[in-house]
Amino acid sequence: MKSGDHEKRLNGFEAKTTNNRMELMAAIMALRELKRECQVELWTDSQYLRKGITEWIHGWQKKGWKTASRQPVKNAELWKELLAETHRHRIEWHWVKGHSGHPGNEAADALANEAIDEHQASRA
């Protein structure tokens, strides 16, 4: 996270999870760190996250958190948390191709790997 000259690096680890859940958690936790309303440019390499929050979520809400095929929305509890966080800010959602040399994406990948390494070291 960067604001002007200030930067804060966040990472985390959760055992037995999915990449989609971690993409959601990263966005939720980053937005929670902001203590007052902000203009945010949030970059992600996850179309699941970007399209989910900008397109799909409106239909899920109208259908009682069901998909177009009437199945429960996966990770609905995290989508609801993310939606609550988005109401506090003005957010522009951007997608970037993963592992393509984008500096922010490479830094996020390094932080994710660092969290995995720290978890594994703590278990040794």
C-alpha positions in Angstrom: 0.0 0.0 0.0 1.3 3.4 -0.9 0.0 6.9 0.0 2.1 9.7 -1.2 5.5 9.1 0.3 4.2 6.6 2.7 4.2 2.8 2.0 3.0 -0.1 4.1 3.7 -3.7 3.2 1.2 -6.3 4.3 1.2 -10.0 3.9 -0.4 -13.0 5.5 -0.9 -16.7 5.4 -3.8 -19.0 5.8 -3.5 -22.8 5.7 -5.8 -24.9 3.6 -7.3 -22.1 1.5 -7.6 -21.1 -2.1 -6.0 -18.5 -4.3 -9.4 -16.8 -4.7 -10.0 -16.5 -1.0 -6.5 -15.0 -0.6 -7.1 -12.5 -3.4 -10.3 -11.4 -1.6 -8.5 -11.3 1.8 -5.7 -9.2 0.4 -8.2 -6.5 -0.9 -10.2 -6.6 2.4 -7.2 -6.2 4.6 -5.6 -3.5 2.5 -8.8 -1.5 2.6 -9.2 -2.0 6.3 -5.9 -0.4 6.9 -7.2 2.9 5.6 -8.5 4.8 8.6 -10.5 7.4 6.7 -12.3 7.7 3.4 -9.8 7.6 0.5 -9.5 7.6 -3.2 -8.0 4.2 -3.9 -6.5 2.7 -7.0 -6.5 -1.0 -6.4 -4.5 -3.2 -8.8 -5.0 -7.0 -9.0 -4.1 -9.8 -11.3 -7.3 -11.6 -10.4 -10.2 -11.2 -12.8 -12.3 -13.1 -10.2 -11.7 -10.3 -7.7 -12.1 -7.4 -10.2 -15.1 -8.6 -12.1 -16.6 -10.0 -8.9 -16.7 -6.7 -7.1 -17.4 -4.5 -10.2 -19.9 -6.7 -12.1 -21.1 -9.9 -10.6 -21.8 -8.8 -7.1 -24.8 -6.7 -8.0 -26.6 -9.8 -9.5 -25.5 -12.0 -6.6 -27.1 -9.5 -4.1 -30.3 -9.3 -6.1 -30.5 -13.1 -6.2 -29.9 -13.6 -2.5 -26.2 -14.5 -2.9 -26.9 -17.1 -5.6 -25.2 -17.4 -8.9 -26.9 -17.3 -12.3 -27.2 -21.1 -12.0 -28.9 -20.7 -8.6 -25.9 -22.1 -6.7 -24.6 -20.4 -3.5 -21.9 -17.8 -4.3 -18.5 -19.2 -3.2 -16.8 -17.1 -0.6 -20.0 -15.1 0.0 -18.9 -14.1 3.5 -15.7 -12.6 2.1 -17.6 -10.8 -0.8 -19.8 -9.3 1.9 -16.8 -8.1 3.9 -15.2 -6.6 0.8 -18.4 -4.9 -0.2 -18.6 -3.3 3.3 -15.1 -2.0 2.9 -15.8 -0.6 -0.5 -18.6 1.6 0.9 -16.0 3.5 2.9 -13.9 4.5 -0.1 -13.9 5.6 -3.7 -12.1 2.8 -5.5 -10.9 2.3 -9.1 -10.3 -1.3 -9.8 -7.5 -2.2 -12.2 -6.4 -5.5 -13.7 -2.8 -6.3 -14.6 -1.6 -9.6 -16.1 0.2 -11.6 -13.4 3.9 -12.3 -13.6 4.3 -9.8 -16.5 6.9 -7.6 -14.8 4.4 -5.0 -13.3 6.3 -3.7 -10.2 3.3 -3.7 -7.9 2.3 -7.2 -9.0 5.8 -8.5 -8.6 6.0 -6.9 -5.1 2.7 -8.5 -4.1 3.9 -11.9 -5.3 7.1 -11.5 -3.3 5.1 -10.6 -0.2 2.9 -13.7 -0.7 5.9 -16.0 -1.0 7.5 -14.3 2.0 4.4 -15.1 4.1 4.6 -18.8 3.0 8.3 -19.0 3.8 7.7 -17.4 7.3 4.9 -19.9 8.0 7.1 -22.9 6.9 10.0 -21.6 8.9 7.8 -21.3 12.0 6.8 -25.0 11.7 10.4 -26.2 11.3 
